[in-house]
């Protein structure tokens, strides 16, 4: 059965005019048409997919186009694109996606061959261990997670401006000891947005599983925002559910296919994810892409790692009080 997805933010003006939104690829969505409508297919399970939406078209702007009636929507104008234009846009998107996948695969190959996380872990000194312990991660878990240290990490700011800072490294683990990238925590950022980086800039997003040496085949899951929070939550996890971290407030919907066999999924976001004007209803986005029937929303008064480390937060109490969307 097709699962309803969140409408891309570029198409919010069409919110009241389309239904049955579904993701069709990395940069393509479909729905009923704002002009000619559309309903469920005859099987009663498949969404109408006549209206196609590309947040970034070949022209560099959002484009919506109906295969049935030819209706076209852009933020600036409405016109019917030629078949040649549509085909050009589609080919450009496919080519960009294939290039991104090649770069991501190459990064994983480099990561495995260079064994960087082991070298970084060997750099850990007592001062850095104390910093990480202050986050709520004891030394035994630091060793298990292969947390490391880079004394002079180069932070690229664009326009040829760079600076160096000490940094803590965390391998981005997945089940059965798979390393997908290395997350960098810059210890002396010049700007708040400099704090977190991926070692390899692949354009990929990842899910992070602290308990990485286990087989993962479904069951209950607790989702938290960020690797550090996921690690702390797993260390003090009062349940049998697996803790998994996601890297942004709006993670790539394709990632949720990794959780296809998981239920229930307890979404435990940062408090600011509930502020619509600040983060565009990030919680609604997660619920829509995971599926309402499987989702349980846990609303904490503080960030989960701060709650555990500073305030002795009773996670069991909040999980029991989770809300069904």
C-alpha positions in Angstrom: 0.0 0.0 0.0 1.3 3.4 -0.9 2.2 5.5 2.2 1.3 9.2 2.1 4.3 11.5 2.3 4.8 15.1 3.2 4.2 17.7 0.5 7.6 19.3 -0.4 7.8 22.7 1.1 8.2 24.4 -2.3 4.6 23.2 -3.1 2.9 24.4 0.1 0.7 26.9 -1.9 -1.0 23.7 -3.3 -1.6 22.2 0.1 -5.4 22.6 -0.1 -5.6 21.5 -3.7 -3.8 18.2 -3.8 -4.2 14.8 -2.0 -2.4 11.5 -1.9 1.1 12.8 -1.9 3.7 10.1 -2.5 7.5 10.1 -3.0 8.6 8.7 -6.4 12.3 9.2 -6.3 15.1 11.3 -4.8 13.7 14.5 -6.2 10.3 13.7 -7.5 6.8 13.5 -5.9 3.4 12.7 -7.2 -0.2 13.5 -6.1 -3.7 14.1 -7.4 -3.9 17.1 -9.8 -4.9 20.6 -8.6 -6.8 21.0 -11.9 -8.3 17.6 -12.9 -8.2 15.8 -9.5 -7.7 12.1 -9.3 -8.7 9.3 -6.9 -7.4 6.0 -5.7 -6.7 3.4 -8.4 -9.0 0.5 -8.9 -7.1 -1.7 -6.5 -8.1 0.6 -3.6 -4.4 0.8 -2.5 -2.5 2.8 -5.1 -2.5 6.6 -5.0 -3.2 8.7 -8.1 0.1 9.8 -9.5 -0.8 12.0 -12.5 0.5 15.3 -11.0 4.3 15.2 -10.8 6.3 17.6 -8.7 10.0 18.4 -8.9 11.3 20.8 -6.2 14.2 21.7 -8.5 13.7 21.5 -12.2 16.2 22.1 -15.0 15.2 25.7 -14.9 16.3 25.9 -11.3 12.7 26.4 -10.0 10.0 24.1 -8.6 7.8 22.6 -11.3 4.5 20.7 -11.1 3.1 19.0 -14.2 0.0 16.8 -14.8 0.4 13.9 -17.2 -3.3 13.7 -17.6 -4.5 17.3 -18.4 -1.2 19.1 -18.9 -1.7 21.5 -16.1 1.6 23.2 -15.0 2.4 24.9 -11.8 5.5 27.0 -10.9 5.8 29.7 -8.3 5.9 32.3 -11.0 3.7 31.2 -13.9 1.5 28.5 -15.3 2.2 27.1 -18.7 2.4 23.7 -20.4 6.1 22.6 -20.8 7.0 20.7 -24.0 7.7 17.0 -23.9 11.3 17.9 -24.7 11.6 20.1 -21.6 10.1 17.4 -19.4 12.4 14.8 -20.7 15.4 17.1 -20.3 14.5 17.8 -16.7 14.0 14.1 -15.9 17.4 13.1 -17.5 19.2 15.9 -15.6 17.7 14.6 -12.3 18.6 11.0 -13.0 22.1 12.0 -14.0 22.6 14.1 -10.8 21.3 11.3 -8.7 23.6 8.7 -10.3 26.6 11.0 -9.8 25.7 11.5 -6.1 25.4 7.7 -5.6 28.8 7.2 -7.2 30.4 9.8 -5.0 28.8 8.2 -1.9 29.9 4.7 -2.8 33.5 6.0 -3.4 33.5 7.7 0.0 32.5 4.4 1.7 35.3 2.6 -0.2 37.8 5.3 1.0 36.5 5.1 4.5 36.9 1.3 4.7 40.4 1.3 3.1 41.8 4.1 5.2 40.3 2.8 8.5 40.2 6.4 9.7 38.0 5.8 12.7 40.6 3.5 14.2 43.4 6.1 13.8 41.2 8.9 15.3 40.3 6.6 18.2 43.9 6.1 19.0 44.3 9.9 19.3 42.0 10.1 22.3 43.7 11.6 25.4 42.4 12.1 28.9 41.2 15.7 28.3 39.1 14.6 25.3 37.7 11.6 27.2 36.6 13.9 29.9 34.8 16.1 27.4 32.9 13.1 26.0 32.1 11.8 29.5 30.6 15.2 30.1 28.2 14.5 27.3 27.0 11.4 29.1 29.2 8.8 27.3 31.4 6.8 29.7 34.8 5.5 28.6 33.7 1.9 28.0 31.1 3.3 25.5 33.6 5.6 24.0 35.8 2.6 23.2 32.8 0.6 21.9 31.6 3.4 19.7 35.2 4.1 18.5 34.9 7.8 19.4 38.1 9.6 18.3 39.9 12.9 18.2 41.4 15.2 15.5 43.6 17.9 17.0 43.5 20.2 13.9 40.4 19.6 11.9 40.1 22.1 9.0 36.6 23.7 8.9 35.7 25.0 5.4 33.4 28.0 5.4 33.2 28.8 1.7 34.7 31.7 -0.3 38.2 30.2 0.6 37.7 31.0 4.3 38.8 28.1 6.6 40.0 27.7 10.1 41.2 24.9 12.3 39.7 23.5 15.5 40.1 20.4 17.6 37.2 18.0 16.9 35.7 14.8 18.2 34.9 12.1 15.7 32.0 9.5 15.8 31.7 6.7 13.2 28.2 6.7 11.9 27.3 3.1 12.6 24.5 0.9 11.3 23.6 -2.7 12.1 26.2 -5.5 11.9 29.2 -3.1 12.3 28.6 -1.1 9.1 30.3 2.3 9.1 28.6 4.8 6.7 30.6 8.0 7.4 32.3 9.8 10.3 30.5 12.6 12.1 32.7 15.5 13.2 31.9 17.5 16.4 33.9 20.7 16.1 34.9 21.7 19.6 35.8 25.4 18.9 33.3 26.5 16.2 33.4 30.1 15.0 29.7 29.8 14.2 26.9 27.6 15.6 26.3 26.0 12.2 29.9 24.8 12.1 29.5 22.4 15.0 28.6 19.2 13.1 30.1 18.0 9.8 30.4 14.7 8.0 34.0 13.7 7.2 33.1 12.8 3.6 30.8 15.3 1.9 28.7 12.9 0.0 25.3 14.7 0.1 24.0 11.6 1.8 22.1 11.4 5.0 22.3 8.5 7.4 20.5 6.8 10.2 22.8 6.0 13.1 22.5 2.9 15.4 24.7 3.1 18.5 24.2 -0.6 19.3 26.0 -1.5 16.1 27.2 -5.0 16.5 23.7 -6.5 16.6 21.5 -7.9 13.8 18.6 -5.5 13.2 15.4 -7.0 11.8 12.6 -4.8 13.1 10.8 -4.3 16.4 10.3 -1.2 18.4 12.4 1.9 17.7 13.2 5.1 19.5 14.1 7.9 17.1 16.2 10.9 18.3 17.8 13.8 16.5 21.6 13.4 16.2 24.3 10.8 16.8 25.3 12.2 20.2 21.8 12.2 21.5 21.2 8.7 20.1 24.4 7.4 21.9 23.4 8.9 25.2 19.8 7.6 24.9 21.0 4.1 24.1 23.4 4.1 27.1 20.5 4.9 29.4 17.8 3.2 27.4 15.2 1.8 29.9 13.4 -0.2 27.2 14.0 -3.1 24.8 13.6 -0.8 21.8 16.5 0.0 19.6 17.6 3.7 19.6 18.3 5.2 16.2 19.5 8.7 15.4 18.7 10.8 12.4 20.8 13.7 11.1 18.4 16.6 10.4 14.9 17.7 11.4 13.8 16.7 7.9 15.7 13.5 7.0 15.5 12.1 3.5 12.3 10.0 3.4 14.1 7.2 1.6 15.9 6.5 4.9 12.7 5.3 6.5 12.7 2.3 4.2 15.3 0.9 6.7 12.6 1.0 9.4 10.0 -0.7 7.2 9.6 -3.7 9.6 9.7 -1.6 12.8 6.7 -0.9 15.0 6.0 1.0 17.1 8.4 3.9 16.4 8.7 6.4 19.2 9.7 9.8 17.7 11.6 11.8 20.4 12.6 15.1 18.7 14.2 18.2 20.2 11.6 20.6 21.7 12.1 23.2 18.9 10.8 20.6 16.4 7.3 21.4 17.7 7.5 25.1 16.8 5.9 25.5 13.3 7.3 29.0 12.6 10.8 27.8 13.4 11.0 24.4 11.8 8.0 24.1 9.5 6.2 21.4 11.5 9.2 19.0 11.5 7.3 16.5 13.7 4.4 16.3 11.2 7.0 15.7 8.5 8.4 12.7 10.4 5.0 11.3 11.2 3.8 11.5 7.6 6.8 9.8 6.2 7.0 7.1 8.9 3.3 6.4 8.9 0.7 7.6 11.5 -0.3 4.0 12.4 3.2 3.2 13.6 4.2 6.5 15.1 4.2 7.6 18.7 5.3 11.1 19.5 7.3 11.7 22.8 7.3 15.4 23.8 10.2 16.1 26.2 10.7 19.4 28.1 14.4 19.5 27.1 16.8 17.8 24.6 16.9 14.2 25.5 20.7 14.1 26.3 20.4 17.2 28.5 17.5 15.6 30.2 19.4 12.4 31.0 22.7 14.0 31.9 21.6 17.2 33.7 18.1 16.5 35.0 17.9 12.7 35.6 15.0 12.5 33.2 12.7 9.5 33.6 12.5 8.3 30.0 10.2 5.4 30.8 7.6 7.9 32.1 7.7 9.9 28.9 7.7 6.9 26.6 4.6 5.6 28.4 2.9 8.9 27.9 3.7 9.0 24.1 1.0 10.4 21.9 -0.5 8.6 19.0 -0.8 11.1 16.1 
